[in-house]
């Protein structure tokens, strides 16, 4: 099963996913990203009252190549 890393871009900062996740396909990685974005936005609202909609997820493969970018705003549609 492929290994994908779901890094979070918050402005100029890249918050790296150090372990990655074994996910069957890029479509599944995008779905997982939406769930993660929703959880991250919920935590952000609770912690500091910010929605965090400006963030985006950058999905990398095991070779370090970007295979997809998912804006957090897709998690609320």
N, CA, C and O atoms as a GROMACS GRO file, in nm:
protein
  308
    1UNK      N    1   0.085  -0.117   0.000
    1UNK     CA    2   0.000   0.000   0.000
    1UNK      C    3   0.090   0.124   0.000
    1UNK      O    4   0.189   0.129   0.074
    2UNK      N    5   0.057   0.223  -0.082
    2UNK     CA    6   0.140   0.344  -0.090
    2UNK      C    7   0.141   0.423   0.041
    2UNK      O    8   0.046   0.422   0.118
    3UNK      N    9   0.252   0.491   0.062
    3UNK     CA   10   0.269   0.576   0.178
    3UNK      C   11   0.253   0.721   0.134
    3UNK      O   12   0.323   0.767   0.044
    4UNK      N   13   0.160   0.793   0.200
    4UNK     CA   14   0.137   0.934   0.170
    4UNK      C   15   0.160   1.016   0.297
    4UNK      O   16   0.132   0.971   0.408
    5UNK      N   17   0.211   1.138   0.278
    5UNK     CA   18   0.233   1.231   0.387
    5UNK      C   19   0.138   1.349   0.367
    5UNK      O   20   0.137   1.411   0.261
    6UNK      N   21   0.060   1.380   0.470
    6UNK     CA   22  -0.038   1.488   0.463
    6UNK      C   23   0.016   1.609   0.539
    6UNK      O   24  -0.015   1.629   0.656
    7UNK      N   25   0.097   1.688   0.471
    7UNK     CA   26   0.156   1.808   0.530
    7UNK      C   27   0.054   1.922   0.528
    7UNK      O   28  -0.032   1.927   0.440
    8UNK      N   29   0.064   2.011   0.624
    8UNK     CA   30  -0.028   2.125   0.633
    8UNK      C   31   0.050   2.254   0.605
    8UNK      O   32   0.150   2.282   0.670
    9UNK      N   33   0.002   2.330   0.509
    9UNK     CA   34   0.062   2.461   0.478
    9UNK      C   35  -0.023   2.567   0.548
    9UNK      O   36  -0.143   2.580   0.522
   10UNK      N   37   0.040   2.643   0.638
   10UNK     CA   38  -0.027   2.751   0.710
   10UNK      C   39   0.054   2.877   0.683
   10UNK      O   40   0.151   2.906   0.753
   11UNK      N   41   0.014   2.952   0.581
   11UNK     CA   42   0.091   3.069   0.539
   11UNK      C   43   0.224   3.024   0.481
   11UNK      O   44   0.228   2.943   0.388
   12UNK      N   45   0.332   3.075   0.535
   12UNK     CA   46   0.466   3.037   0.487
   12UNK      C   47   0.518   2.911   0.555
   12UNK      O   48   0.619   2.855   0.513
   13UNK      N   49   0.450   2.866   0.660
   13UNK     CA   50   0.496   2.750   0.736
   13UNK      C   51   0.440   2.620   0.679
   13UNK      O   52   0.324   2.613   0.637
   14UNK      N   53   0.524   2.518   0.678
   14UNK     CA   54   0.482   2.384   0.638
   14UNK      C   55   0.495   2.295   0.761
   14UNK      O   56   0.605   2.272   0.811
   15UNK      N   57   0.383   2.245   0.807
   15UNK     CA   58   0.380   2.154   0.921
   15UNK      C   59   0.383   2.013   0.864
   15UNK      O   60   0.286   1.967   0.803
   16UNK      N   61   0.495   1.945   0.885
   16UNK     CA   62   0.517   1.816   0.822
   16UNK      C   63   0.453   1.701   0.899
   16UNK      O   64   0.454   1.698   1.022
   17UNK      N   65   0.399   1.609   0.825
   17UNK     CA   66   0.350   1.482   0.877
   17UNK      C   67   0.471   1.390   0.883
   17UNK      O   68   0.517   1.343   0.779
   18UNK      N   69   0.525   1.362   1.002
   18UNK     CA   70   0.651   1.289   1.010
   18UNK      C   71   0.640   1.140   0.978
   18UNK      O   72   0.738   1.079   0.935
   19UNK      N   73   0.522   1.082   0.997
   19UNK     CA   74   0.508   0.937   0.983
   19UNK      C   75   0.442   0.894   0.853
   19UNK      O   76   0.471   0.787   0.800
   20UNK      N   77   0.354   0.977   0.801
   20UNK     CA   78   0.278   0.938   0.683
   20UNK      C   79   0.174   0.834   0.717
   20UNK      O   80   0.164   0.788   0.831
   21UNK      N   81   0.096   0.797   0.617
   21UNK     CA   82  -0.010   0.698   0.633
   21UNK      C   83  -0.012   0.608   0.510
   21UNK      O   84   0.003   0.655   0.397
   22UNK      N   85  -0.031   0.480   0.534
   22UNK     CA   86  -0.048   0.386   0.423
   22UNK      C   87  -0.193   0.396   0.378
   22UNK      O   88  -0.285   0.357   0.451
   23UNK      N   89  -0.212   0.446   0.259
   23UNK     CA   90  -0.346   0.470   0.204
   23UNK      C   91  -0.348   0.409   0.065
   23UNK      O   92  -0.252   0.425  -0.011
   24UNK      N   93  -0.456   0.337   0.029
   24UNK     CA   94  -0.457   0.260  -0.096
   24UNK      C   95  -0.437   0.338  -0.225
   24UNK      O   96  -0.380   0.286  -0.321
   25UNK      N   97  -0.485   0.464  -0.231
   25UNK     CA   98  -0.477   0.539  -0.356
   25UNK      C   99  -0.487   0.688  -0.327
   25UNK      O  100  -0.526   0.728  -0.217
   26UNK      N  101  -0.451   0.769  -0.424
   26UNK     CA  102  -0.455   0.914  -0.407
   26UNK      C  103  -0.596   0.964  -0.378
   26UNK      O  104  -0.614   1.060  -0.303
   27UNK      N  105  -0.696   0.901  -0.437
   27UNK     CA  106  -0.835   0.941  -0.410
   27UNK      C  107  -0.867   0.922  -0.262
   27UNK      O  108  -0.931   1.007  -0.200
   28UNK      N  109  -0.823   0.811  -0.206
   28UNK     CA  110  -0.844   0.785  -0.063
   28UNK      C  111  -0.764   0.883   0.022
   28UNK      O  112  -0.811   0.924   0.128
   29UNK      N  113  -0.645   0.921  -0.024
   29UNK     CA  114  -0.564   1.019   0.049
   29UNK      C  115  -0.635   1.154   0.052
   29UNK      O  116  -0.631   1.223   0.154
   30UNK      N  117  -0.700   1.192  -0.058
   30UNK     CA  118  -0.774   1.319  -0.060
   30UNK      C  119  -0.893   1.314   0.036
   30UNK      O  120  -0.921   1.412   0.105
   31UNK      N  121  -0.961   1.201   0.042
   31UNK     CA  122  -1.073   1.184   0.136
   31UNK      C  123  -1.023   1.195   0.280
   31UNK      O  124  -1.084   1.263   0.362
   32UNK      N  125  -0.914   1.128   0.310
   32UNK     CA  126  -0.854   1.135   0.443
   32UNK      C  127  -0.814   1.278   0.478
   32UNK      O  128  -0.826   1.322   0.592
   33UNK      N  129  -0.766   1.350   0.378
   33UNK     CA  130  -0.728   1.489   0.398
   33UNK      C  131  -0.847   1.575   0.437
   33UNK      O  132  -0.836   1.661   0.525
   34UNK      N  133  -0.960   1.552   0.374
   34UNK     CA  134  -1.083   1.628   0.408
   34UNK      C  135  -1.121   1.603   0.554
   34UNK      O  136  -1.155   1.697   0.626
   35UNK      N  137  -1.116   1.477   0.598
   35UNK     CA  138  -1.147   1.446   0.738
   35UNK      C  139  -1.047   1.513   0.832
   35UNK      O  140  -1.086   1.566   0.937
   36UNK      N  141  -0.920   1.511   0.796
   36UNK     CA  142  -0.817   1.575   0.878
   36UNK      C  143  -0.836   1.726   0.883
   36UNK      O  144  -0.819   1.787   0.988
   37UNK      N  145  -0.872   1.786   0.771
   37UNK     CA  146  -0.895   1.931   0.767
   37UNK      C  147  -1.011   1.968   0.858
   37UNK      O  148  -1.004   2.069   0.930
   38UNK      N  149  -1.116   1.890   0.857
   38UNK     CA  150  -1.231   1.917   0.944
   38UNK      C  151  -1.191   1.910   1.091
   38UNK      O  152  -1.231   1.994   1.171
   39UNK      N  153  -1.113   1.809   1.127
   39UNK     CA  154  -1.067   1.794   1.265
   39UNK      C  155  -0.977   1.909   1.304
   39UNK      O  156  -0.989   1.962   1.415
   40UNK      N  157  -0.888   1.948   1.216
   40UNK     CA  158  -0.797   2.059   1.243
   40UNK      C  159  -0.873   2.190   1.260
   40UNK      O  160  -0.842   2.270   1.349
   41UNK      N  161  -0.973   2.214   1.176
   41UNK     CA  162  -1.053   2.336   1.189
   41UNK      C  163  -1.130   2.337   1.320
   41UNK      O  164  -1.140   2.441   1.385
   42UNK      N  165  -1.185   2.222   1.360
   42UNK     CA  166  -1.259   2.214   1.487
   42UNK      C  167  -1.167   2.246   1.604
   42UNK      O  168  -1.205   2.321   1.694
   43UNK      N  169  -1.047   2.189   1.603
   43UNK     CA  170  -0.951   2.216   1.710
   43UNK      C  171  -0.911   2.363   1.712
   43UNK      O  172  -0.894   2.422   1.819
   44UNK      N  173  -0.896   2.421   1.596
   44UNK     CA  174  -0.857   2.561   1.585
   44UNK      C  175  -0.965   2.653   1.641
   44UNK      O  176  -0.935   2.752   1.708
   45UNK      N  177  -1.090   2.621   1.614
   45UNK     CA  178  -1.202   2.701   1.666
   45UNK      C  179  -1.205   2.693   1.818
   45UNK      O  180  -1.222   2.795   1.885
   46UNK      N  181  -1.188   2.574   1.872
   46UNK     CA  182  -1.191   2.555   2.018
   46UNK      C  183  -1.073   2.626   2.084
   46UNK      O  184  -1.090   2.692   2.186
   47UNK      N  185  -0.955   2.612   2.026
   47UNK     CA  186  -0.834   2.665   2.088
   47UNK      C  187  -0.822   2.816   2.083
   47UNK      O  188  -0.789   2.880   2.183
   48UNK      N  189  -0.850   2.875   1.965
   48UNK     CA  190  -0.827   3.018   1.954
   48UNK      C  191  -0.934   3.094   1.877
   48UNK      O  192  -0.915   3.211   1.842
   49UNK      N  193  -1.045   3.030   1.850
   49UNK     CA  194  -1.156   3.098   1.785
   49UNK      C  195  -1.135   3.122   1.636
   49UNK      O  196  -1.215   3.192   1.574
   50UNK      N  197  -1.030   3.068   1.579
   50UNK     CA  198  -1.002   3.084   1.435
   50UNK      C  199  -1.052   2.961   1.359
   50UNK      O  200  -1.045   2.848   1.408
   51UNK      N  201  -1.101   2.986   1.242
   51UNK     CA  202  -1.153   2.878   1.158
   51UNK      C  203  -1.041   2.803   1.087
   51UNK      O  204  -1.051   2.681   1.068
   52UNK      N  205  -0.935   2.871   1.048
   52UNK     CA  206  -0.823   2.808   0.981
   52UNK      C  207  -0.851   2.770   0.836
   52UNK      O  208  -0.786   2.681   0.781
   53UNK      N  209  -0.946   2.838   0.776
   53UNK     CA  210  -0.985   2.804   0.638
   53UNK      C  211  -0.876   2.839   0.536
   53UNK      O  212  -0.880   2.790   0.423
   54UNK      N  213  -0.781   2.922   0.575
   54UNK     CA  214  -0.673   2.963   0.484
   54UNK      C  215  -0.568   2.853   0.466
   54UNK      O  216  -0.487   2.860   0.374
   55UNK      N  217  -0.569   2.751   0.551
   55UNK     CA  218  -0.469   2.644   0.540
   55UNK      C  219  -0.497   2.556   0.419
   55UNK      O  220  -0.606   2.557   0.362
   56UNK      N  221  -0.395   2.481   0.382
   56UNK     CA  222  -0.415   2.380   0.277
   56UNK      C  223  -0.329   2.259   0.310
   56UNK      O  224  -0.226   2.270   0.377
   57UNK      N  225  -0.372   2.146   0.262
   57UNK     CA  226  -0.296   2.023   0.278
   57UNK      C  227  -0.220   1.995   0.150
   57UNK      O  228  -0.274   2.007   0.040
   58UNK      N  229  -0.095   1.958   0.166
   58UNK     CA  230  -0.013   1.918   0.053
   58UNK      C  231   0.020   1.771   0.071
   58UNK      O  232   0.086   1.732   0.168
   59UNK      N  233  -0.028   1.690  -0.021
   59UNK     CA  234  -0.008   1.546  -0.012
   59UNK      C  235   0.117   1.509  -0.090
   59UNK      O  236   0.130   1.536  -0.209
   60UNK      N  237   0.210   1.446  -0.019
   60UNK     CA  238   0.336   1.402  -0.078
   60UNK      C  239   0.340   1.250  -0.084
   60UNK      O  240   0.284   1.183   0.003
   61UNK      N  241   0.405   1.196  -0.186
   61UNK     CA  242   0.425   1.051  -0.191
   61UNK      C  243   0.553   1.014  -0.117
   61UNK      O  244   0.620   1.102  -0.062
   62UNK      N  245   0.588   0.887  -0.114
   62UNK     CA  246   0.704   0.840  -0.040
   62UNK      C  247   0.836   0.891  -0.097
   62UNK      O  248   0.939   0.885  -0.029
   63UNK      N  249   0.834   0.941  -0.220
   63UNK     CA  250   0.956   0.994  -0.282
   63UNK      C  251   0.973   1.144  -0.256
   63UNK      O  252   1.074   1.203  -0.295
   64UNK      N  253   0.874   1.205  -0.189
   64UNK     CA  254   0.883   1.347  -0.158
   64UNK      C  255   0.824   1.439  -0.263
   64UNK      O  256   0.844   1.560  -0.258
   65UNK      N  257   0.751   1.381  -0.358
   65UNK     CA  258   0.687   1.461  -0.463
   65UNK      C  259   0.545   1.498  -0.421
   65UNK      O  260   0.473   1.416  -0.364
   66UNK      N  261   0.506   1.622  -0.451
   66UNK     CA  262   0.368   1.665  -0.425
   66UNK      C  263   0.277   1.599  -0.528
   66UNK      O  264   0.298   1.612  -0.649
   67UNK      N  265   0.176   1.527  -0.479
   67UNK     CA  266   0.082   1.459  -0.570
   67UNK      C  267  -0.055   1.525  -0.571
   67UNK      O  268  -0.134   1.501  -0.662
   68UNK      N  269  -0.083   1.608  -0.470
   68UNK     CA  270  -0.212   1.679  -0.466
   68UNK      C  271  -0.205   1.790  -0.362
   68UNK      O  272  -0.128   1.783  -0.266
   69UNK      N  273  -0.287   1.891  -0.383
   69UNK     CA  274  -0.304   2.000  -0.286
   69UNK      C  275  -0.454   2.013  -0.262
   69UNK      O  276  -0.533   2.024  -0.355
   70UNK      N  277  -0.492   2.012  -0.134
   70UNK     CA  278  -0.633   2.020  -0.097
   70UNK      C  279  -0.652   2.139  -0.004
   70UNK      O  280  -0.608   2.135   0.111
   71UNK      N  281  -0.717   2.246  -0.052
   71UNK     CA  282  -0.744   2.362   0.034
   71UNK      C  283  -0.842   2.323   0.146
   71UNK      O  284  -0.934   2.244   0.123
   72UNK      N  285  -0.824   2.379   0.263
   72UNK     CA  286  -0.915   2.348   0.376
   72UNK      C  287  -1.058   2.386   0.345
   72UNK      O  288  -1.151   2.325   0.398
   73UNK      N  289  -1.078   2.484   0.259
   73UNK     CA  290  -1.215   2.526   0.226
   73UNK      C  291  -1.295   2.411   0.162
   73UNK      O  292  -1.418   2.414   0.167
   74UNK      N  293  -1.230   2.313   0.104
   74UNK     CA  294  -1.301   2.198   0.046
   74UNK      C  295  -1.364   2.112   0.156
   74UNK      O  296  -1.454   2.032   0.128
   75UNK      N  297  -1.318   2.127   0.279
   75UNK     CA  298  -1.371   2.047   0.390
   75UNK      C  299  -1.506   2.100   0.439
   75UNK      O  300  -1.574   2.031   0.516
   76UNK      N  301  -1.546   2.218   0.396
   76UNK     CA  302  -1.673   2.274   0.442
   76UNK      C  303  -1.777   2.277   0.332
   76UNK      O  304  -1.885   2.334   0.350
   77UNK      N  305  -1.748   2.217   0.220
   77UNK     CA  306  -1.846   2.214   0.111
   77UNK      C  307  -1.910   2.078   0.099
   77UNK      O  308  -1.995   2.058   0.013
   0.00000   0.00000   0.00000
